[in-house]
């Protein structure tokens, strides 16, 4: 079996955390747009939902300065410990991290002036409940800025993957693939509806995209970002007995595409939503 199909990891692996500080490779394009969208003010309270390893929470804390306080929440204990290490090392006095779920926040009503979530809300267990909590803890008129990658993320891969599944007669697996995409990347219209129903007024939506280019499909499948955060989900779509064949066929077709076009380009469209508590 191909080496990348053997790849496994644990979120609790403490040696993993320092290595995946390279995750801004993925999160930075979203986060930079978020940073451009938020309104910086003196003496405000800020919440980062799904702060992970600390980006952009730590950046926001430093840009605001000591008059403001920034709190990040995340259920990932090992990432929180890494984030706390950065806060100590940078001697940041206005930031802290709390381990909790977005669906159950330990804050009083009307507490925050600004809430952000950089590709975090799309990864919660219950988006409706999480958005309701974001509204509850926000002050009237508070800004809420979130980023999400769209359902068209890496469409170049998914088109080839679906073609291979269809060729193999794996129609149920095509449905599983589409359900998996929906679970992680809701359509913009649905997110907008959830926001409005949760009590937010949408001020503007900024559409953007970036791309990740690889020599070919083989390089893409063996890239650490893909192996850690995407292949596991793709493998879950398949049965073990057809996994090797499907991935080899997909890899070969991606390699052919890259040979024709000079490289393999995966596009990541995303949107930034700027809201206020209505």
Beta strands, then each sheet from edge to edge (+ up, - down):
strand 1: 45-49
strand 2: 69-74
strand 3: 95-99
strand 4: 112-118
strand 5: 138-149
strand 6: 200-214
strand 7: 264-277
sheet 1: 3+ 2+ 1+ 4+ 5+ 7- 6+
end
